[in-house]
Amino acid sequence: MKKLIPKEKLHTFNLEDGFGWEQLCSAIGVPVPNVPYPQANTPVQFDKMQAGFVRKAIRKAVALGTTLVLVPAIGVAAWYYRKLQVRV
């Protein structure tokens, strides 16, 4: 982006230095509001949120893996069982 956007129109922020109304409002040229900057994702909230996503992803992976392994295995076992029954 730094190569595409002219320097006078590009605003960059270093999140490690903190980010709030002051940085945002000065970049877009509006006054700083008298309300606190929203902090929606505190570390505790983020950990709880991502833990749910991870659990859901693991369940999906297990279900997919089971389907990809178990269904063909049952098919092969049925075919083999039927092949044995025809011989007898």
KEKE-3310 file (N, C-alpha, C; in steps of 0.2 Angstrom, whole numbers, plus 5000, padded with zeros to 4 digits):
npx = (5004:5010:5017:5008:4999:4999:5010:5005:4992:4992:4990:4999:4999:5006:5003:5008:5011:5000:4982:4970:4956:4963:4974:4966:4956:4964:4970:4959:4954:4945:4936:4941:4930:4920:4919:4925:4937:4932:4935:4934:4939:4946:4961:4956:4943:4946:4953:4943:4934:4941:4944:4932:4930:4941:4938:4926:4932:4940:4931:4924:4935:4937:4925:4925:4937:4933:4923:4929:4938:4931:4919:4924:4931:4921:4914:4924:4925:4912:4912:4922:4917:4906:4912:4918:4907:4901:4910:4909)
npy = (4994:5006:5009:5012:5022:5039:5048:5059:5056:5044:5036:5029:5017:5012:4999:4994:5006:5010:5014:5024:5036:5048:5046:5041:5051:5062:5058:5058:5070:5075:5081:5074:5063:5064:5052:5036:5027:5012:4996:4982:4969:4963:4955:4943:4942:4939:4927:4919:4919:4915:4902:4896:4896:4888:4875:4872:4871:4860:4850:4850:4846:4833:4827:4827:4820:4808:4804:4804:4793:4783:4780:4775:4764:4756:4754:4746:4735:4730:4726:4717:4707:4703:4698:4687:4679:4676:4666:4656)
npz = (5000:5003:4992:4983:4987:4989:4999:5007:5008:5015:5030:5043:5057:5072:5081:5093:5100:5105:5102:5098:5100:5097:5088:5077:5074:5072:5060:5051:5052:5061:5076:5092:5100:5116:5122:5128:5119:5110:5116:5111:5111:5123:5130:5138:5133:5120:5121:5125:5115:5104:5108:5107:5093:5089:5095:5088:5075:5077:5080:5067:5059:5064:5062:5048:5045:5050:5042:5030:5031:5038:5031:5017:5022:5028:5016:5009:5018:5017:5003:5003:5012:5006:4994:5000:5004:4992:4988:4996)
capx = (5000:5014:5020:5002:4995:5003:5012:5001:4985:4992:4991:5000:4999:5010:4998:5011:5011:4993:4978:4963:4953:4968:4977:4961:4953:4969:4971:4954:4953:4938:4938:4941:4924:4921:4918:4931:4938:4929:4940:4929:4943:4952:4964:4952:4937:4948:4954:4936:4931:4945:4943:4926:4932:4946:4934:4922:4936:4942:4925:4923:4940:4936:4919:4927:4942:4930:4919:4934:4941:4926:4914:4927:4933:4915:4913:4929:4923:4906:4914:4926:4913:4902:4916:4919:4901:4900:4915:4906)
capy = (5000:5012:5011:5014:5028:5045:5049:5064:5053:5037:5036:5022:5017:5007:4997:4993:5012:5011:5016:5027:5042:5054:5044:5040:5057:5067:5055:5059:5077:5077:5081:5069:5063:5064:5045:5032:5023:5006:4991:4976:4963:4963:4948:4938:4941:4936:4920:4915:4919:4910:4895:4893:4894:4882:4869:4871:4869:4853:4846:4849:4842:4826:4824:4826:4814:4801:4803:4802:4787:4777:4778:4771:4758:4752:4751:4741:4730:4727:4723:4711:4702:4700:4693:4680:4676:4673:4660:4650)
capz = (5000:5004:4986:4979:4990:4990:5006:5010:5009:5018:5037:5046:5064:5075:5086:5099:5103:5107:5096:5101:5096:5095:5082:5072:5073:5068:5053:5046:5052:5065:5083:5096:5104:5123:5124:5128:5113:5111:5117:5111:5112:5128:5130:5141:5129:5114:5122:5126:5108:5099:5110:5104:5086:5089:5097:5083:5070:5079:5079:5060:5057:5067:5058:5041:5045:5051:5036:5024:5033:5040:5025:5013:5026:5028:5009:5007:5022:5014:4997:5005:5016:5000:4990:5004:5004:4985:4987:5001)
cpx = (5004:5017:5014:4999:5000:5004:5007:4994:4986:4994:4993:5000:5003:5006:5001:5012:5005:4989:4972:4961:4958:4971:4972:4958:4958:4971:4966:4951:4946:4940:4937:4934:4925:4919:4924:4931:4936:4935:4936:4933:4948:4955:4960:4946:4940:4950:4948:4933:4935:4945:4937:4927:4936:4942:4930:4926:4938:4937:4924:4929:4939:4931:4921:4932:4938:4926:4924:4937:4936:4922:4918:4929:4926:4913:4917:4927:4917:4908:4918:4922:4908:4906:4917:4913:4899:4904:4912:4900)
cpy = (5006:5014:5014:5020:5033:5046:5054:5061:5046:5039:5029:5023:5011:5005:4996:5000:5014:5014:5018:5033:5047:5052:5044:5047:5062:5064:5057:5066:5079:5077:5075:5068:5062:5057:5041:5028:5015:5001:4984:4970:4964:4956:4942:4937:4937:4929:4916:4914:4914:4903:4892:4891:4888:4875:4867:4868:4862:4848:4844:4845:4834:4823:4823:4820:4808:4799:4801:4795:4781:4775:4774:4764:4753:4749:4745:4735:4726:4723:4716:4705:4699:4696:4687:4676:4673:4667:4654:4647)
cpz = (5000:4997:4981:4981:4991:4997:5010:5012:5014:5026:5040:5054:5067:5081:5093:5103:5106:5101:5099:5096:5093:5089:5076:5070:5069:5061:5048:5047:5056:5072:5087:5101:5112:5126:5124:5121:5114:5111:5117:5113:5117:5128:5132:5136:5122:5115:5122:5119:5104:5101:5108:5097:5085:5090:5091:5077:5071:5078:5071:5057:5058:5063:5051:5040:5046:5045:5030:5025:5034:5035:5020:5016:5026:5021:5007:5011:5019:5008:4999:5008:5010:4996:4994:5004:4998:4985:4991:4998)
residu = (MET:LYS:LYS:LEU:ILE:PRO:LYS:GLU:LYS:LEU:HIS:THR:PHE:ASN:LEU:GLU:ASP:GLY:PHE:GLY:TRP:GLU:GLN:LEU:CYS:SER:ALA:ILE:GLY:VAL:PRO:VAL:PRO:ASN:VAL:PRO:TYR:PRO:GLN:ALA:ASN:THR:PRO:VAL:GLN:PHE:ASP:LYS:MET:GLN:ALA:GLY:PHE:VAL:ARG:LYS:ALA:ILE:ARG:LYS:ALA:VAL:ALA:LEU:GLY:THR:THR:LEU:VAL:LEU:VAL:PRO:ALA:ILE:GLY:VAL:ALA:ALA:TRP:TYR:TYR:ARG:LYS:LEU:GLN:VAL:ARG:VAL)
# end
